[in-house]
Every structure is written in structure tokens, then in C-alpha cells.
Amino acid sequence: MEQRIRNKKFFDKIVTAEQAAALIKNGMTVGLSGFTRSGDAKVVPIALAERKKSTNQPLKINVFTGASIGDEVDGILAEADMIHKRLPFQAEKKLRTKINSGDVLFIDQHLSHTAEQIRAGQLPAIDVAIIEAVAITEEGGIVPTTSVGNSSTFAKNAKEIIIELNMAQPLGLEGIHDIYELENRGQRMPIPLTQIDQRIGKTYIEVDPQKVKAIVITEKQDNTSSIASPDAETEQMAGHLIDFFRNEVNHGRLPANLMPLQSGIGSVANAVFHGFLQSEFSDLKVFSEVLQDSVFDLIDAGKISYASACSITLSPKRAAEVVSSIEKYRDKLILRPQEITNHPELIRRLGLICINTALEFDIYGNVNSTHVMGTNMMNGIGGSGDFARNSLLGVFVSKSTAKHGQISSIVPMVSHVDHTEHDVDIVVTEQGLADLRGLAPRERAKVIIENCAHPMYKDALREYFHEACKRGGQTPHMLEQALSWHVRYQQSGSMLAAQEVLI
Amino acid sequence: MEQRIRNKKFFDKIVTAEQAAALIKNGMTVGLSGFTRSGDAKVVPIALAERKKSTNQPLKINVFTGASIGDEVDGILAEADMIHKRLPFQAEKKLRTKINSGDVLFIDQHLSHTAEQIRAGQLPAIDVAIIEAVAITEEGGIVPTTSVGNSSTFAKNAKEIIIELNMAQPLGLEGIHDIYELENRGQRMPIPLTQIDQRIGKTYIEVDPQKVKAIVITEKQDNTSSIASPDAETEQMAGHLIDFFRNEVNHGRLPANLMPLQSGIGSVANAVFHGFLQSEFSDLKVFSEVLQDSVFDLIDAGKISYASACSITLSPKRAAEVVSSIEKYRDKLILRPQEITNHPELIRRLGLICINTALEFDIYGNVNSTHVMGTNMMNGIGGSGDFARNSLLGVFVSKSTAKHGQISSIVPMVSHVDHTEHDVDIVVTEQGLADLRGLAPRERAKVIIENCAHPMYKDALREYFHEACKRGGQTPHMLEQALSWHVRYQQSGSMLAAQEVLI
């Protein structure tokens, strides 16, 4: 324990999860550590939900996090009807249901924006921050665990802090973090980071020790899940993208080791990274939000030389391996606050290649990342906007169809826009890749339809575009039909016209 | 002339506009100086159009600029069917017609992106740059005139350069410019600018003298136009916004002199700035793209203490006054490349308040800045995206109706998205102001409808939202009706339902 709590004054603050949860009152705003299900505060939120269940007293709070937290925590809070407002991202089924029914108010934010808005007083003030730690330093600093998220901003701006000291997280994580907190806008200096392996901050979160009101000892592990293995289609998408990179290198537009890579979470991004394993590319660098299994596979294979991110989210099997050999990765990894990993200043400066997943995109290259049929929230925009709009290459990937072909991921007009055509350079499906750089909308439509759409939907897309062009416009549309594919799906269960419906 | 051309070697390069234009061949890509109709290359493009008319030989070129150029130049090039591709912005009637008919391929870009894409080889290479200058320095550097635009990037990357030395532009402009050119991504340092009055570059554009193939002497003036004076509605909008700023100051969220202001071009933004004249605010700072009449009025009134921008675009009357007393403004002005004025790194760091005009916005706060009825290009996104998404406060202004009330600027779903709800903090009409910070979509809808919509359209918007909520969702919509207001306008000339049509 002395290894974990290095300042004796803090021993007096050790309490149970229930006692710590008592600090949280109805109506408060709570900031939780956690990003992509890792490094999240776990036992205190659960104790809080138990209190609500057992006492049945009014208890509704605003829950701010880094990004998604473990299913167990978001799930239990949603189930207990304890969340008034939730931001900036989530990925839990029960919570999603409550969001879409209007019972939880969800603010879907760019992940780099939350810290700025808290600092500027544009969001409710944080009453209590709950931060998972591997250790508390002599100075009272918090050493985070497998993610940094918004923890430093929460801790700095909260009135009170609860620390979940997690003995199951290896002390070997210490030294991996680089915590750099920005000054207010108008008073800040340039962020000095110019290389992805550069350290610009401290290895712990500086806090006012007075604000630490409770320390809870826990051994609860990150509740991650396994990522779908590459399938034939995701492998095809990876192949298209790697061919494209190869061609860019051949034309001198990218160096032989490419530029630093960012990729969203999910099976497609994972497949693309797996694709690098068999490729000629090496000395790759990663500047991303989250490091998944594939990044560690590429480090092991000597393909990735350095990775900077905000969290490590591994499958249970891979997590055990990495945790037990964390020393091996220490000199190849940095974990930073999400405000830094996702900062426009750095994304633009470093020249990132950004690969993110689309739910659907339209013939002009506008992308919907979040809203099923324009209405129901899936997870949130996450960092995809921070990255795409400031990237050297903004890539969006999606299978060309969903629901066994009943949905075309390429539509005349997206039902919700998260990324405008201005910020989308490349779209990829298993059918092929469309390079949209330097193309006007009418040119984009042709290459998207011909290269990316599924053969089942190509003729209908061609016809829509052809008819729309007769009416003219920079971005030709027939507004009365623009969303008709979605309407047809809602009414008939398929975007295919009646005569084409799959048997 | 020795004052204007300070290196004798350059005297030999003086030719007529026709001779200079002969350097431009069919199929070339030409980069023109010019931003918001000021400082644009004028006589050589016009001579080129004359050549096409008189010889009738094939001549089609790509035309890249800073932003809009004078109507005369874009108009004559469009009329002569000489433009293959045009980027990143325009505001000319004949050209707009050719864009919407599909005869000119227009790439509507964030104004900070063009330079990056040229540098990265993602756009056709610039064959010839034509840059307006007040002087050529001893080193062969080009001193720009009333705008900087993309001129330094064009000059650096072009194979050949033509200079239009404009004797009608006052030599007193020299020293106002601050030219800072960025290195390639991945190799660049932080941009050292932390204060809006800071100089970080040179007062001229450095060029390889070998590349300067022709110098044309001209006295042709900027072809600007007068801006509509504030009317009752724009004055109301200015009033709502100034009340909002006052309230922010009272709550400690903004300092007494606010934060640096950016405003788009146009009558509403102009009215807001005029509103400051009568207000208690002083020591205001401007960090914007373009400085219009109102900024100089505010400098004269002692309200604005410093202004940094990319161009000065004044009404003919105001231009004459400013030009003749340029010395008075020299220590209060800097003109920078548009890549700097619009750079995400700086916009985010400096904490700008950004005020831009919307064509329409929807009940959830998504904004359409560019496409009339989702299809026809008006001018382009310009810098509104660069600014809004990195701002401290992203404000969009629009009158609540257009076409004498037949169009509601607040609609169930915008017909085109340029700015997503993630980047829109405040919307303002003459009816009122909606503060969307910290609100989930369902909350946003209520405040937008109640505060901003015109009374004629309020009930219909309330009903749409109410019915959509019955179906559920994070962003409730009825897709089959979402664009029905636009369709109704296209079919009947009014967004009002039949029984409500105005008499």
C-alpha cells in the first residue's frame, strides 16, 4: 500500500465505496475517469446506484466522462434512472435506449471540446470528480490507469475528488502518462508538441490535496470486450486502403513510413491495422485516441515504432498479456489527455492519416457517423470530427450494405450529417475506394457510386444522380426523393425498390 | 517607379497585360491573388479573356484564388467559358450560374485548407501565379496590396509568377502585412502567434526572382461594393447579441472587452459591429478574415484597439478615405495570409467569438450556409467552418424569414449541412437569441423554436417537433416530412401550408 499511496496523510481518506458515494447528492454533476471502457471509475458509481435502489430517494445526476465507460457502470446508472444529462460519448445498450426515448439528455460532443467548455464555464460545474488511479504520489498527484480521458480537467475543476485506487492495474503503468493541462483560451502558449514521442507534461495529474475527500481501494478490472476478427469484407477494405497508401508513396505524396495514423475503434479499423501486418510498411507511428489489440500486434511485429493515445482498450486475453509485460511497451507508448490527443492544433501540425467508421455516406461524400435513420443515436461522434477535419487525409470506411443487403450505406442524401463533404477525402467500402481530393460534387458522385456502392444499389444511385443533374445545382438533389430510401426502409424493411427486394 | 521596383533587374520584366497573359496556356492551373474582392489580380486575367474572345482558340483553365475576387474578373472569365475548375470561394452572379448549371466545377473549400492541399500535392500544381503588388523589394520580394489571401502559397508553389504592380494602391500599405509561410505538415513548429497584434513573419512575400516572368503596371482599383446599411431587423439582431455579451460579462464568462471578434462579410455582421458603436464595450480586438467599413468606424470611435485580418474590403467611399489616411491605421492593423487568419491552431488558442451568417438552420441547430434549397450554390462556406468549429463561441445569424415571409429560415431539417450542431453555440434572428450551450437536441429544438422562429412558422415547427418526438430518437425526425417545407416552397412558392399562405 505504501507503494500505491506515497503520502501518509492520504491514508486517513480511505473509505468504502458506499461512504465515498455518500458525497454525491441529487442534482450534482459528476465527472468520471474513463475512455473507451478503460480506466473508468467503477465501484463508486455502482455503489451510488445501489444506494438509489435501496433507499428509493430522488437521485439524478449529470454524468460527464472521457468517452465510453464500461457497460456495467453506464448500464446500471441508466437502469436506475439516475442520469439526467450525459456527455460526451457512450456505447451502452440500456443507456442508448434511454437516450433515444428521451429519458436521458445526451450531448454528443467532439471529444476535444468537453474540457474547453468546462474551463470556459459553458457547461454545469463539476461537483465531484471520480478518478481511477494506480497510485497517489508524494505530492498528492493522481497517476491514472489505462486511460487519461478528461480526468485532469475534471480533477482541476471539480469541487471535490474521489480516487478509486485500483490494485489490479499494474504499477508498471506509471510513467506512461504525459499530463499537459491547457490554460484558458487567450492566455495560453502554443502546445509545444511537434513529435509524437515527445513528452510535454507530468506523469501524474496535479491536484489540490484538500479536494481529495475519499479514496476507495478496488481491484475491479476494466470491462472490455473482444473485437470482431477481420472478415472477408473488412480485409478487402484494408486491402483497398493499403493499395492507396502504396500509390501515394510511389507518387511522393507520402513518405515510405506514411504519416502518423489515427483510427477509430471497431472491427474495420482493426482490420486495416491488421492489414499492415502483411504489408511492406514499417516504422509506422500512431497518434490516436485508443490503442486496440492490433496496435500491440504491430508493435510486436516491429511494424509500429511508437504510439501516442488517450487509452489502451484491449480484449481480455490481450490485456492480460500486455499487463504482465508492460515493461516491454513502456518506451513505445504515451497516454495523454483527450484534449491533447484530439487537439486541432496537433492534428493539423502532425499531418495525420485519420481512419474512421461511417454509418452511411452520400453520393457527395457527406458522412453520418451517429444517427441510425437520421434519428436514433448509436454511440456518438467521438473524435471522428476532431480528426477528420484537421487531418492530412480524412478517410471514412463502411461496408457498402448493412442488414443483409437491405440497407445501402451509400445513399442519395445522408439522413444526418456529422462530417461535411469539405472534410472527407477518401471513402472506402469492400467494393472499392473513392479518392475525392480535388473533385467537385458532381465528380465526387460518379466516383463514389462507381467505386464504392454495392452492385445491387448502383443503378438506383446512378438514376437518382442523373435525374437530379437535370434539375441543376452545385449539389444536385431532388428533395422530395432525397430521403426516400430511408423512408422505404422504415416502411418496408428494405431500401430496395419493390421489384428488387431480396428473396 | 524606383520606389515601386527596387531591384533594377526587374525593370526588364515589365510587359503589357497581353504579353503577360501569353504565358498562360490552355489547361493550366492559375493562382490569383485576391480575397473578398480586394487585392485581386485584375488586368492579366481580363487580357486573357480578351485573347480567348479574339482568337477563339481553346482556352480553359483552373482558377484558384484566396476567396471572392472582383465581379469583373470572375464574370468575364465565366462569360468567356474559360473556367474548368474554380476554388475555394466565389460571389459572382454569372459564375454562380455556370456553377449551378454544371458548366464550371466548383470546389467549395474551408479557406484555411487550400494552402495545405497545394503544399501536399492534393490539388493540381499551380502553373502560374498572378499576384497584385504595391512594390517589389530589393530582394525581389512581393509587397501585397489590400489582401494577402493565398498569394504567398501560390507564389511559393507556382512554376512561374506574374506581378501586377498596382500604382493606384498606396505605398503606405507596405509594412502592414505579416507573411508567415508554414512548413510541410509533420515538419513544422507551432505557429508562435499568441497575441493578435504580434508579428511573426515578413512584410513581403519571398519569391525566387527567377520565377518572376512578367511585371505588368496597372492602376485598376479594387472593385468593391457598398454594404447594405443596417435595417430594423439587423439592428434587432445586433441588440440581442450585444445583450448576450453583456450577460456573459456579468456572469464572468467573458472579460469586459470580450474576446477577439471574427465576423463574416455581409450586412448582418456589419450591423452587429455597428451595434458596438452605441454600446459600452471598448478596447475590442478583431481577428477575422476581412475588415469592412464598420471596423474602421469602430477604430475611429476608439472602440476597436487592434484588428488582424486577411483583407480590407471597403465601400468605394470609405476606401478613398482610408487610403488617403492609411498612416492613421498603420499601428492598428495587420494583414496575414488566410491560412494564418483562419488556422484552427490560432482560432482555438485565441478564443475567438465568431459571428457568421446562415442561409437557414434547423430546430436542432444544424446550419446551411451555402446551398439554396439544398442544391444551388450561393457563395461558398468560406471561413465560416474554420471559425465556428474552433471558436470559443460559434454564433450564426439570419433573419427568421426570407422572400417576404415565404421562406422560414428555421426549418425542421436543413436541406444542406455546412455546420453540424456540434459546432453551433448561439443562433440569432430578429426574433431573439437561442443559447444552445450545454443543451441536448430536444432542448435545443424548444429554445430555437420559441426564441428564433417567426410567429408565422412557430406552430408548424412546434407540431413537427411534437409529432417527431412521439417516434423517439436523440434527434427526433419524421424523415418523410423532414424536407417537405423546401419541397412545398419549390412547388408552391411558399413554405407556408396552403391555408396559411400570405395574401
Interface residues (C-beta under 8 A of the other chain):
Chain A: K85 I99 N100 S101 G102 L105 F106 I107 D108 Q109 H110 H113 E116 Q117 A120 G121 Q122 L123 P124 N184 R185 G186 R188 M189 P190 I191 P192 T194 H251 G252 R253 M259 P260 H343 P344 E345 R348 R349 L350 G351 N366 T370 H371 M373 G374 T375 N376 M377 I381 G385 R389 N390 L392 S415 H416 V417 D418 T420 E421 H422 D423 D425 R437 G438 L439 A440 R442 E443 A468 C469 R471 G472 G473 Q474 T475 P476 H477 L479 E480 A482 L483 H486 V487 Q490
Chain B: K85 I99 N100 S101 G102 L105 F106 I107 D108 Q109 H110 H113 E116 Q117 A120 G121 Q122 L123 P124 N184 R185 G186 R188 M189 P190 I191 P192 T194 H251 G252 R253 M259 P260 H343 P344 E345 R348 R349 L350 G351 N366 T370 H371 M373 G374 T375 N376 M377 I381 G385 R389 N390 L392 M413 S415 H416 V417 D418 T420 H422 D423 D425 R437 G438 L439 A440 R442 E443 A468 C469 R471 G472 G473 Q474 T475 P476 H477 L479 E480 A482 L483 H486 V487 Q490
